[in-house]
Amino acid sequence: MKIIMLGAPGAGKGTQAKKIAAKYGIPHISTGDIFRANIKNGTELGKKAKTYMDQGMLVPDDLTVDLVTDRIHKDDCKNGYVLDGFPRTIPQAEALDKALSAMNEKLDHAIEVNVPDENIVKRMSGRRACLNCGATYHVVHAPTKVENICDMCGGELILRDDDKPETVLKRLGIYHNQTKPLIDYYKEEGILTTIDGTAALEDVFKAIIAILGE
Ligand code: AMP
């Protein structure tokens, strides 16, 4: 099962993508996580990506597309995957379709987690990420057991630069200009389903299971 998650930054698509990956036993591929791991490890890609990410801008397509096409060729992707944060532009979607058709494959589902802009800024300012392992939490909706300490690895939690309100507004603008056109793109491909991302986390997941099957 090959799935892509669409939605504004902070709509909760990452959280749902992780739950999908766990339930269906497929890898969760987050381009944001891959870039953050590269930044942490000080790679050339990380250094390049950081200059864009810190400003809330998209990393250029040429740096992003190869990363994903390499990843989906790995053995663990044979039974599918859930892509989270990719594609984010029409050229990325076209490059993905091209890579898939070269493998004689296609996407099964594009799931849009829909949350109005006004909810997004509120949500993002409560978001916390582990400096060490990248796990994400929310001070109200998904708190850690011990304040500011990661449940998974004991690392310290931070408000990511790209989750700060001024950056969030910029990222929302970019989402509307560059990523929103993907909704029509996948509607035309006949694989788009939109779900209400303002519902409780478990209800959003139930709606997703209803699309993907038990
Ligand atoms: P995310 O964790 O998905 O919110 O991504 C964090 C940041 O990583 C984004 O604001 C972008 O700067 C960058 N990024 C992640 N995925 C992509 C992508 N598909 N294309 C371009 N930039 C991306």
Residues whose N, C-alpha, C, O or C-beta is under 5 A from the ligand:
A	BS01	AMP	P9 T31 G32 D33 Y52 M53 G56 M57 L58 V59 T64 D84 G85 F86 P87 R88
